[in-house]
Structure formats: structure tokens, C-alpha cells
Amino acid sequence: MQTKTPAQERRDKIVFGTLAVFLFLVIWYLVTKLTAFGEIFPDPVTVLANIGDKFVNPLGKVTLAGHILVSIRRVMAAFVVAAAGGIVLGVTMGWYPVVEAIFKPIIEFLRPIPPIAWIPISILWYGFSEMSKYFLIFLASFFVITISVYSGVKSVDPMLIRAARMLGAKDNQLFTTIIIPSVVPYIFSGLQVALGNSWASIVAAEMVQSNMGVGWIIITGQQSSNMVQIVTGIVCIAVVGMLLVMIMRGLENKLCAWNKQGR
Amino acid sequence: MRMEQTGKVKKDFIVCKDVMEEFPKADEGMFRVAENLNFTVKENEFLVLFGPGQCGKTSILNMIAGFDLPTSGSITVDGQEVKGPGAERGMVFQTTCLFPWLTVMGNVEYGPKVRGVGKKERRKKAQHYIDLVGLQGFENHFPVKISGGMKQRVGIARAYCNEPVVMLMDEPFGHLDAQTRYLMQEDLMKIWEREKRTVIFVTNNIEEALYLADRILVLTNCPTKVKAEYKIDLPRPRDYTDPDFLKLRKEISEVVDHTL
């Protein structure tokens, strides 16, 4: 077999990926048109047409774009706070044994609780307010980021610290020039998982208690037995979730180019 | 400060006096790495510590580097007792220990940078050493993209660029293939002859020791001490097949302890 150049491989990926998506849509269309499945599930053309329509005509209070933006804004507001807090706590936990001893058991205890288990508490505490969503998103991302950053500090190569000391680095310089760069890939892997968690949690939270957002689209679709609207919401969640992950990856590739093996 | 070379007797630059080092063992008791260790290194001398694998050569280097301190005895460099790592001693590691997030240039200029040398000056200095080790054109490459031999060249340039008075080299060519290793030895000699430093070089390869050294200390198994000393007066660059070279090779091989 002939080896392919990186450019060829990239092109193949795009070509085959596009073909696969197209094929998936065709099969979806044919199944809904040719079988009884069409009676309980909308075909892709109807869904796409509805998505296009709802970008222009409002669905509830705002258009589809409005709902998506509301959900993204909720995620981002709490995610940024959780990221900042998680990075700071993770780094200090990794660096100072006392901080580690205090916080590690608490975090290990709280971490396995799925974010949606907090929804009842968030509603009782914060009701309809935006704060109930921020609370959930914070919980969905904070622990993941903290633990990832903490393990990053723990796995800094001690030989690199030796090398830096030998070259004359003082403690504060070790921190800024060795610890922080070593931890950056761990920060990104934490942020990526946390963002996925957050996006999943906001949908759940909006389904339980809200008057706007992508989760609200789905739940009102269910309440009015509007299958097209439900699938519209699901497609939006998938596409936005995918874009968020892609943006994070792009950022990581830029900032961690040194960490990528091979080409 | 470095002495003028002309007309003066070279002084003892590094002095290891009655050095003993012990570590607590995992179960109980102490493991003695070195004892009765006495040797000196002259200024700008190329000293090779040669001994069987795991004999404690690296432990000695780590004490001179200041990563570990002797349990008893003392080590002085240029009259100062070693109390911890310091920029006046440079180290080249077997595993290179390059900073993977920095480019070749970033690695080489790291020492001057943390010591507060201005950007223009340190870039110029780093470029000089990058050129010296033959890596011009690779300044902006990350370590992950260059070969093992090139990484070790960066390691040497990085140590040199910090202008240490002593270079500690811990089996720097141990992981390289034989061909690259010969080439690196040749180039290291050229670099050292252009920019003299006091060097302590650790190896378990007798040919490498003979090719590089002004003087070889043969070390015993743990607890390690100096078993024999050879002053190597062969002219440089040395020839691995020269009869005198081979004679010394045989002689030293017979002296060294053998381990499995």
C-alpha cells in the first residue's frame, strides 16, 4: 500500500466524513418515508426546515438562535468561574501538601455525584433564577478541572525541576517556567471534559426548570407532543456541543503544539 | 574566577574529601553508596569517572551537583562547599531533560533568562552555542521533533550557555546508537577544546572514557571508592585503534569490577 501524505489523509477524512453524514441523512429519510417509523419520528427534511424556520420565527419568547445563546451564556458564565477556581485550587493542592491534605478527601467525595443529582437542591435554593443554572454548571465542571490540574502538578517530571534548578531557577521561577507549562495540557483535558459535562447538565437543568434554552425546547416539545420540535432541540444540542469541543481542541492545538507527537 | 592558564600551576578546583553517602533502605538499615571517596579535579581538566553499571557514579555526580549531600565528608568547588544546586555548575543529563514546551532556542537561553540576562544578550549567547553544537537552523524546533543525538546537543548547548565553571555529564551518550555516539564524542572534544571547562564525565564505556579523558578514575562497586587512576597522555584527537589506546583499554578493563 502506498503511504499517503498528511494533506491527502486530511482530505480523505473530510471527503469520507461528509459522505458518511450525507449517507446517514439519506438512510434516515428513506426509513421515515418507507417504513412505519415515519409515523413516530420526523424525516430530516422536515427537521432541517423547522430549524431554518425557527431561526427566523420565534419559538416561545425568542428564536432558535436566542435559545442557543441563552444556554451558551449560562454555561460560559459558570464555566469560566469554575475553570478559574479549579485551576487555582488544583495547582495549590498539587504544590502545597497541607492544601492537598485538606481538600483532596472533600473533592474525592463530591466528585462522583452526577451534576443532575444537584438539580432538586438548585431549584429549592435558587428557584427559576439564572443562579440555579450557574450552580449546576459550576458543580459539573469545577471538580473535574480541579482534579485534572492537581494530577498535572503531581506528574511534573522531577528531573525537569532538577535541570531548572541546576540552571539557576529560583522557587518562584520554577513555578512559572516549569510547573505551569507542564500543567497546561492537563488544564486543557480538564476543561474539555468539564465543558462536555456542563453542556449536558444545562440541557438537563433547562428541561426541569426554565422558560428558555435548548433544554426548554425539548421539554415543551414533549408537553405539546411536537416531535419535530424535540428533534430540533436534540440536533441543536449535538451541533453546539460538537462546536464547543472543536473550539477547545483548536485552542489546545495552538497552545500545546510542543506536546503533539510526530507531525 | 577562572585562572590564567599560562605559567601557573593548575590548582585543585574540585575537592572530594572523605565522602561517605548512605540512603535508608526500603526495608530497614542503610545502603552505603560511597565511602572513603577522595579525589580532586584540576581546573579545565576532563575527568572521567569510569566504573561498572549501578556502582554509584551518578550518586557522586549528584552530590557535586548538590541534589544530594554527602552523609559525611565534604565536597568543595572552587573553594566553596557544595550545599545545593547552583548555576556555576552545569549538568548534562542522560535523559536530556530538555523542557518540551520550549524550542531549541528557548531551552538554550533558559539559564541566562532565569538569571536575568537581557533578551538581546542571551539570544546572542544562545545562538553562539547553538552554532557551536551544530544545530543552526533548528532554533525554532521543539524537542519532540528532533533526534536523540540532536537533543543531547541541545543539552550540551544549554549547559554551556549558562557559562558554568564545571560541567557535570551523566552518561550523556548512554542512550545513543553506536555511530551517533562516536560522532558526539568527537564533537564534544572539539567543543571542549574551543571552550575549556572543568568537566566530570560519567560513563561505563571504556572506549568513551579513553577517547575523552585527561584522567580516568576507575571506581569500585558499591560502596564506591576510587580503585585506580590513569592519566591519559595520548595526543588528541585520539584513534580508537591506536596500539597505545588498545593497550590502555585492555589494562583498564582488567582492573574494573564486573557485575552482572
Interface residues (C-beta under 8 A of the other chain):
Chain A: D157 M159 L160 R162 A163 A164 R165 M166 L167 G168 A169 K170 Q173 T177 I178 P181 S182 V184 C256 A257 W258 N259 K260 Q261
Chain B: A65 F67 G84 P85 G86 A87 R89 G90 M91 F93 T95 C97 L98 F99 P100 W101 L102 Y110 G111 V114 R115 F142 P143 V144 R158 N162
